[in-house]
Amino acid sequence: MKKFDIPTYYRSPIISKVKLNRRIGDPRKKDFSPTRINIGKVEFIIARHFGFCYGVENAIEKSYQAINDHPNKRIFLISQMIHNPDVNADLQSMGVRFIQDTDGTQLISWDEINADDIVIIPAFGTTVETERIMTEKGLDVQKYNTTCPFVEKVWNRSAKLGETNHTIIIHGKHKHEETRATFSHSEQNSPSIIVNDMEESILLGDYILGKKSTEEFYTVFRDKISRKFNPEKDLTKIGVVNQTTMLASETQEIAEYFKQVMIEKYGNDDLSSHFADTRDTLCYATNDNQSATFELLQQEADIAVVVGGYNSSNTTHLVELLEKKFPTFFIRNENEINAKDHVYAFDIHSKKVVDHRSFLPEKEEVKIIITSGASCPDSVVDRVMQRIIQLYGIPFSQDDIF
């Protein structure tokens, strides 16, 4: 796989050793068991796969390249480069400005931007409408387009489904930048609709089977359907794609559900005329990170610590998995850890940061699971581990690792 040129301060002394050791011992990535590191009384149980993926490193490389190539030009990002506060803050400190917020709210008017400026398309991609605006302004759409190739794979899959007159069901969060971009591209070729989860999928399935009225359909999906979507006509032939960072198991469950709905309505013999049996369109990193997390669930540990941006979809799903078994703390970086018994962690259910007065266990031997999302620098995970070591008062040298 290509090696990207990203700032060295995103690398880390501890995690770099861990990942190098695993690459040497398991080059084909067939072993998803975690790495165990003992430092004093603490055993860190580190996920096999976590941290920056191909798409993120590609986006970071191109963004810093734009900054270095154009020191005298204004540089803009359509929205956050990735969902990590440390990376975005670093880019902003270098003068990069965001045109939109993550939900699409305009922060800088397009009227303020001209052909002499540099505009970077983030890893999530962007909408057809935004690309059109950039082209009309004479901006270069391709040079600093950092759209992840796995996101583009979903767009290509959607285009293929459109060629065979399938309506596209997108499993994703309808306000997420990636899903908005995918929806914008898919509706160029086919009627499109977004479902957030199995609950919404069942509501859609009920409509397909005639159990819900058209009025009820529009109540739920009014803001999640393409222009001129006709539910009576456009739900007779369907295919499922997804936001690349969703839970793989949920996407597979949703696709299988819609397959059964179409069998119930049209019969098994005519299934291929009504349902495209596509494989899920998750990226390799999401698959690897989630598979590694399932292996973490086979372990015994006192707590789990997940590091990443609170608006990161793939990171949130890691938390969802781990909190089923362990007390799980979702933190942005080491600054959220104030003391052994005091941590600020994000609650994915209330969408609020919670002040926990119970964090690090006081016992002779402590087992701590560590992982992070695909947009989190290894250096941040490293600093979280060092902060925990410091709070336990354990003497530590980087030479202690392997």
TALIN-V216944 format. One record per residue. N is the residue number from 1. RES is the residue in three letters. SS is DSSP state (hx for helix, st for strand, lp for the rest). OMEGA is omega in whole degrees, 0 to 359 (999 if undefined). Layout:
# TALIN-V216944
n=N res=RES ss=SS omega=OMEGA
n=N res=RES ss=SS omega=OMEGA
This chain:
# TALIN-V216944
n=1 res=MET ss=lp omega=183
n=2 res=LYS ss=lp omega=175
n=3 res=LYS ss=lp omega=185
n=4 res=PHE ss=lp omega=178
n=5 res=ASP ss=lp omega=179
n=6 res=ILE ss=lp omega=182
n=7 res=PRO ss=lp omega=184
n=8 res=THR ss=hx omega=182
n=9 res=TYR ss=hx omega=171
n=10 res=TYR ss=hx omega=176
n=11 res=ARG ss=lp omega=181
n=12 res=SER ss=lp omega=181
n=13 res=PRO ss=hx omega=182
n=14 res=ILE ss=hx omega=186
n=15 res=ILE ss=hx omega=178
n=16 res=SER ss=hx omega=177
n=17 res=LYS ss=hx omega=181
n=18 res=VAL ss=hx omega=184
n=19 res=LYS ss=hx omega=178
n=20 res=LEU ss=hx omega=180
n=21 res=ASN ss=hx omega=180
n=22 res=ARG ss=hx omega=179
n=23 res=ARG ss=hx omega=180
n=24 res=ILE ss=hx omega=184
n=25 res=GLY ss=hx omega=184
n=26 res=ASP ss=lp omega=186
n=27 res=PRO ss=lp omega=181
n=28 res=ARG ss=lp omega=175
n=29 res=LYS ss=lp omega=179
n=30 res=LYS ss=lp omega=182
n=31 res=ASP ss=lp omega=182
n=32 res=PHE ss=lp omega=179
n=33 res=SER ss=lp omega=183
n=34 res=PRO ss=lp omega=172
n=35 res=THR ss=st omega=179
n=36 res=ARG ss=st omega=178
n=37 res=ILE ss=st omega=178
n=38 res=ASN ss=st omega=176
n=39 res=ILE ss=st omega=184
n=40 res=GLY ss=lp omega=182
n=41 res=LYS ss=lp omega=185
n=42 res=VAL ss=st omega=169
n=43 res=GLU ss=st omega=175
n=44 res=PHE ss=st omega=177
n=45 res=ILE ss=st omega=192
n=46 res=ILE ss=st omega=181
n=47 res=ALA ss=lp omega=178
n=48 res=ARG ss=lp omega=181
n=49 res=HIS ss=lp omega=177
n=50 res=PHE ss=lp omega=175
n=51 res=GLY ss=lp omega=188
n=52 res=PHE ss=lp omega=175
n=53 res=CYS ss=lp omega=180
n=54 res=TYR ss=hx omega=184
n=55 res=GLY ss=hx omega=180
n=56 res=VAL ss=hx omega=180
n=57 res=GLU ss=hx omega=176
n=58 res=ASN ss=hx omega=180
n=59 res=ALA ss=hx omega=179
n=60 res=ILE ss=hx omega=179
n=61 res=GLU ss=hx omega=182
n=62 res=LYS ss=hx omega=180
n=63 res=SER ss=hx omega=179
n=64 res=TYR ss=hx omega=175
n=65 res=GLN ss=hx omega=178
n=66 res=ALA ss=hx omega=179
n=67 res=ILE ss=hx omega=181
n=68 res=ASN ss=hx omega=183
n=69 res=ASP ss=hx omega=187
n=70 res=HIS ss=lp omega=183
n=71 res=PRO ss=lp omega=183
n=72 res=ASN ss=lp omega=179
n=73 res=LYS ss=lp omega=174
n=74 res=ARG ss=lp omega=182
n=75 res=ILE ss=st omega=182
n=76 res=PHE ss=st omega=168
n=77 res=LEU ss=st omega=179
n=78 res=ILE ss=lp omega=174
n=79 res=SER ss=lp omega=180
n=80 res=GLN ss=lp omega=180
n=81 res=MET ss=lp omega=175
n=82 res=ILE ss=lp omega=181
n=83 res=HIS ss=lp omega=174
n=84 res=ASN ss=lp omega=186
n=85 res=PRO ss=hx omega=182
n=86 res=ASP ss=hx omega=180
n=87 res=VAL ss=hx omega=181
n=88 res=ASN ss=hx omega=178
n=89 res=ALA ss=hx omega=179
n=90 res=ASP ss=hx omega=179
n=91 res=LEU ss=hx omega=179
n=92 res=GLN ss=hx omega=179
n=93 res=SER ss=hx omega=178
n=94 res=MET ss=lp omega=175
n=95 res=GLY ss=lp omega=179
n=96 res=VAL ss=lp omega=181
n=97 res=ARG ss=st omega=180
n=98 res=PHE ss=st omega=180
n=99 res=ILE ss=lp omega=181
n=100 res=GLN ss=st omega=170
n=101 res=ASP ss=lp omega=184
n=102 res=THR ss=lp omega=180
n=103 res=ASP ss=lp omega=179
n=104 res=GLY ss=lp omega=177
n=105 res=THR ss=lp omega=183
n=106 res=GLN ss=st omega=178
n=107 res=LEU ss=lp omega=178
n=108 res=ILE ss=lp omega=181
n=109 res=SER ss=lp omega=176
n=110 res=TRP ss=hx omega=179
n=111 res=ASP ss=hx omega=181
n=112 res=GLU ss=hx omega=186
n=113 res=ILE ss=lp omega=182
n=114 res=ASN ss=lp omega=187
n=115 res=ALA ss=lp omega=179
n=116 res=ASP ss=lp omega=181
n=117 res=ASP ss=lp omega=174
n=118 res=ILE ss=st omega=178
n=119 res=VAL ss=st omega=182
n=120 res=ILE ss=st omega=173
n=121 res=ILE ss=st omega=186
n=122 res=PRO ss=lp omega=184
n=123 res=ALA ss=lp omega=180
n=124 res=PHE ss=lp omega=189
n=125 res=GLY ss=lp omega=176
n=126 res=THR ss=lp omega=185
n=127 res=THR ss=lp omega=175
n=128 res=VAL ss=hx omega=181
n=129 res=GLU ss=hx omega=179
n=130 res=THR ss=hx omega=177
n=131 res=GLU ss=hx omega=179
n=132 res=ARG ss=hx omega=178
n=133 res=ILE ss=hx omega=180
n=134 res=MET ss=hx omega=180
n=135 res=THR ss=hx omega=180
n=136 res=GLU ss=hx omega=179
n=137 res=LYS ss=lp omega=180
n=138 res=GLY ss=lp omega=178
n=139 res=LEU ss=lp omega=179
n=140 res=ASP ss=lp omega=184
n=141 res=VAL ss=lp omega=190
n=142 res=GLN ss=lp omega=190
n=143 res=LYS ss=lp omega=180
n=144 res=TYR ss=lp omega=174
n=145 res=ASN ss=st omega=185
n=146 res=THR ss=lp omega=179
n=147 res=THR ss=lp omega=180
n=148 res=CYS ss=lp omega=179
n=149 res=PRO ss=hx omega=179
n=150 res=PHE ss=hx omega=171
n=151 res=VAL ss=hx omega=179
n=152 res=GLU ss=hx omega=176
n=153 res=LYS ss=hx omega=178
n=154 res=VAL ss=hx omega=179
n=155 res=TRP ss=hx omega=179
n=156 res=ASN ss=hx omega=178
n=157 res=ARG ss=hx omega=179
n=158 res=SER ss=hx omega=179
n=159 res=ALA ss=hx omega=178
n=160 res=LYS ss=hx omega=178
n=161 res=LEU ss=hx omega=178
n=162 res=GLY ss=hx omega=180
n=163 res=GLU ss=hx omega=179
n=164 res=THR ss=lp omega=174
n=165 res=ASN ss=lp omega=173
n=166 res=HIS ss=lp omega=166
n=167 res=THR ss=st omega=186
n=168 res=ILE ss=st omega=173
n=169 res=ILE ss=st omega=181
n=170 res=ILE ss=st omega=173
n=171 res=HIS ss=st omega=182
n=172 res=GLY ss=lp omega=177
n=173 res=LYS ss=lp omega=194
n=174 res=HIS ss=lp omega=178
n=175 res=LYS ss=lp omega=181
n=176 res=HIS ss=lp omega=183
n=177 res=GLU ss=hx omega=182
n=178 res=GLU ss=hx omega=180
n=179 res=THR ss=hx omega=177
n=180 res=ARG ss=hx omega=180
n=181 res=ALA ss=hx omega=180
n=182 res=THR ss=hx omega=179
n=183 res=PHE ss=hx omega=180
n=184 res=SER ss=hx omega=179
n=185 res=HIS ss=hx omega=184
n=186 res=SER ss=hx omega=182
n=187 res=GLU ss=lp omega=173
n=188 res=GLN ss=lp omega=186
n=189 res=ASN ss=lp omega=189
n=190 res=SER ss=lp omega=169
n=191 res=PRO ss=lp omega=186
n=192 res=SER ss=st omega=180
n=193 res=ILE ss=st omega=181
n=194 res=ILE ss=st omega=171
n=195 res=VAL ss=st omega=184
n=196 res=ASN ss=lp omega=187
n=197 res=ASP ss=lp omega=181
n=198 res=MET ss=hx omega=180
n=199 res=GLU ss=hx omega=178
n=200 res=GLU ss=hx omega=178
n=201 res=SER ss=hx omega=179
n=202 res=ILE ss=hx omega=176
n=203 res=LEU ss=hx omega=178
n=204 res=LEU ss=hx omega=178
n=205 res=GLY ss=hx omega=178
n=206 res=ASP ss=hx omega=178
n=207 res=TYR ss=hx omega=180
n=208 res=ILE ss=hx omega=182
n=209 res=LEU ss=lp omega=177
n=210 res=GLY ss=lp omega=181
n=211 res=LYS ss=lp omega=179
n=212 res=LYS ss=lp omega=180
n=213 res=SER ss=lp omega=176
n=214 res=THR ss=hx omega=178
n=215 res=GLU ss=hx omega=179
n=216 res=GLU ss=hx omega=177
n=217 res=PHE ss=hx omega=183
n=218 res=TYR ss=hx omega=178
n=219 res=THR ss=hx omega=183
n=220 res=VAL ss=hx omega=193
n=221 res=PHE ss=hx omega=185
n=222 res=ARG ss=hx omega=182
n=223 res=ASP ss=hx omega=185
n=224 res=LYS ss=hx omega=181
n=225 res=ILE ss=st omega=180
n=226 res=SER ss=lp omega=180
n=227 res=ARG ss=lp omega=178
n=228 res=LYS ss=lp omega=177
n=229 res=PHE ss=lp omega=180
n=230 res=ASN ss=lp omega=186
n=231 res=PRO ss=hx omega=180
n=232 res=GLU ss=hx omega=184
n=233 res=LYS ss=hx omega=192
n=234 res=ASP ss=hx omega=180
n=235 res=LEU ss=lp omega=178
n=236 res=THR ss=lp omega=182
n=237 res=LYS ss=lp omega=191
n=238 res=ILE ss=st omega=172
n=239 res=GLY ss=st omega=185
n=240 res=VAL ss=st omega=168
n=241 res=VAL ss=st omega=181
n=242 res=ASN ss=st omega=166
n=243 res=GLN ss=lp omega=192
n=244 res=THR ss=lp omega=185
n=245 res=THR ss=lp omega=179
n=246 res=MET ss=lp omega=177
n=247 res=LEU ss=lp omega=182
n=248 res=ALA ss=hx omega=183
n=249 res=SER ss=hx omega=181
n=250 res=GLU ss=hx omega=177
n=251 res=THR ss=hx omega=179
n=252 res=GLN ss=hx omega=179
n=253 res=GLU ss=hx omega=180
n=254 res=ILE ss=hx omega=179
n=255 res=ALA ss=hx omega=180
n=256 res=GLU ss=hx omega=178
n=257 res=TYR ss=hx omega=181
n=258 res=PHE ss=hx omega=175
n=259 res=LYS ss=hx omega=180
n=260 res=GLN ss=hx omega=176
n=261 res=VAL ss=hx omega=181
n=262 res=MET ss=hx omega=174
n=263 res=ILE ss=hx omega=180
n=264 res=GLU ss=hx omega=183
n=265 res=LYS ss=hx omega=189
n=266 res=TYR ss=hx omega=182
n=267 res=GLY ss=lp omega=184
n=268 res=ASN ss=hx omega=184
n=269 res=ASP ss=hx omega=183
n=270 res=ASP ss=hx omega=186
n=271 res=LEU ss=hx omega=185
n=272 res=SER ss=hx omega=178
n=273 res=SER ss=hx omega=186
n=274 res=HIS ss=lp omega=183
n=275 res=PHE ss=st omega=177
n=276 res=ALA ss=st omega=184
n=277 res=ASP ss=lp omega=182
n=278 res=THR ss=lp omega=170
n=279 res=ARG ss=lp omega=181
n=280 res=ASP ss=lp omega=185
n=281 res=THR ss=lp omega=173
n=282 res=LEU ss=lp omega=177
n=283 res=CYS ss=lp omega=182
n=284 res=TYR ss=hx omega=184
n=285 res=ALA ss=hx omega=178
n=286 res=THR ss=hx omega=178
n=287 res=ASN ss=hx omega=181
n=288 res=ASP ss=hx omega=182
n=289 res=ASN ss=hx omega=180
n=290 res=GLN ss=hx omega=177
n=291 res=SER ss=hx omega=178
n=292 res=ALA ss=hx omega=179
n=293 res=THR ss=hx omega=175
n=294 res=PHE ss=hx omega=176
n=295 res=GLU ss=hx omega=177
n=296 res=LEU ss=hx omega=180
n=297 res=LEU ss=lp omega=177
n=298 res=GLN ss=lp omega=184
n=299 res=GLN ss=lp omega=171
n=300 res=GLU ss=lp omega=182
n=301 res=ALA ss=lp omega=179
n=302 res=ASP ss=lp omega=179
n=303 res=ILE ss=st omega=172
n=304 res=ALA ss=st omega=177
n=305 res=VAL ss=st omega=178
n=306 res=VAL ss=st omega=186
n=307 res=VAL ss=st omega=178
n=308 res=GLY ss=lp omega=179
n=309 res=GLY ss=lp omega=184
n=310 res=TYR ss=lp omega=178
n=311 res=ASN ss=lp omega=179
n=312 res=SER ss=lp omega=182
n=313 res=SER ss=hx omega=184
n=314 res=ASN ss=hx omega=179
n=315 res=THR ss=hx omega=179
n=316 res=THR ss=hx omega=180
n=317 res=HIS ss=hx omega=175
n=318 res=LEU ss=hx omega=177
n=319 res=VAL ss=hx omega=179
n=320 res=GLU ss=hx omega=181
n=321 res=LEU ss=hx omega=187
n=322 res=LEU ss=hx omega=184
n=323 res=GLU ss=lp omega=175
n=324 res=LYS ss=lp omega=183
n=325 res=LYS ss=lp omega=188
n=326 res=PHE ss=lp omega=164
n=327 res=PRO ss=st omega=190
n=328 res=THR ss=st omega=181
n=329 res=PHE ss=st omega=182
n=330 res=PHE ss=st omega=184
n=331 res=ILE ss=st omega=180
n=332 res=ARG ss=lp omega=183
n=333 res=ASN ss=lp omega=184
n=334 res=GLU ss=hx omega=182
n=335 res=ASN ss=hx omega=179
n=336 res=GLU ss=hx omega=180
n=337 res=ILE ss=st omega=183
n=338 res=ASN ss=st omega=181
n=339 res=ALA ss=st omega=180
n=340 res=LYS ss=lp omega=185
n=341 res=ASP ss=lp omega=186
n=342 res=HIS ss=st omega=179
n=343 res=VAL ss=st omega=173
n=344 res=TYR ss=st omega=183
n=345 res=ALA ss=st omega=183
n=346 res=PHE ss=st omega=175
n=347 res=ASP ss=st omega=186
n=348 res=ILE ss=lp omega=182
n=349 res=HIS ss=lp omega=178
n=350 res=SER ss=lp omega=183
n=351 res=LYS ss=lp omega=180
n=352 res=LYS ss=st omega=173
n=353 res=VAL ss=st omega=184
n=354 res=VAL ss=st omega=177
n=355 res=ASP ss=st omega=181
n=356 res=HIS ss=st omega=178
n=357 res=ARG ss=lp omega=175
n=358 res=SER ss=lp omega=185
n=359 res=PHE ss=lp omega=184
n=360 res=LEU ss=lp omega=181
n=361 res=PRO ss=lp omega=174
n=362 res=GLU ss=lp omega=180
n=363 res=LYS ss=lp omega=185
n=364 res=GLU ss=lp omega=178
n=365 res=GLU ss=lp omega=185
n=366 res=VAL ss=st omega=177
n=367 res=LYS ss=st omega=184
n=368 res=ILE ss=st omega=175
n=369 res=ILE ss=st omega=179
n=370 res=ILE ss=st omega=170
n=371 res=THR ss=st omega=179
n=372 res=SER ss=st omega=178
n=373 res=GLY ss=lp omega=185
n=374 res=ALA ss=lp omega=180
n=375 res=SER ss=lp omega=183
n=376 res=CYS ss=lp omega=177
n=377 res=PRO ss=lp omega=177
n=378 res=ASP ss=hx omega=181
n=379 res=SER ss=hx omega=179
n=380 res=VAL ss=hx omega=176
n=381 res=VAL ss=hx omega=179
n=382 res=ASP ss=hx omega=183
n=383 res=ARG ss=hx omega=176
n=384 res=VAL ss=hx omega=179
n=385 res=MET ss=hx omega=181
n=386 res=GLN ss=hx omega=178
n=387 res=ARG ss=hx omega=179
n=388 res=ILE ss=hx omega=178
n=389 res=ILE ss=hx omega=180
n=390 res=GLN ss=hx omega=182
n=391 res=LEU ss=hx omega=176
n=392 res=TYR ss=lp omega=178
n=393 res=GLY ss=lp omega=183
n=394 res=ILE ss=lp omega=174
n=395 res=PRO ss=lp omega=186
n=396 res=PHE ss=lp omega=172
n=397 res=SER ss=lp omega=179
n=398 res=GLN ss=hx omega=178
n=399 res=ASP ss=hx omega=179
n=400 res=ASP ss=hx omega=182
n=401 res=ILE ss=lp omega=182
n=402 res=PHE ss=lp omega=999
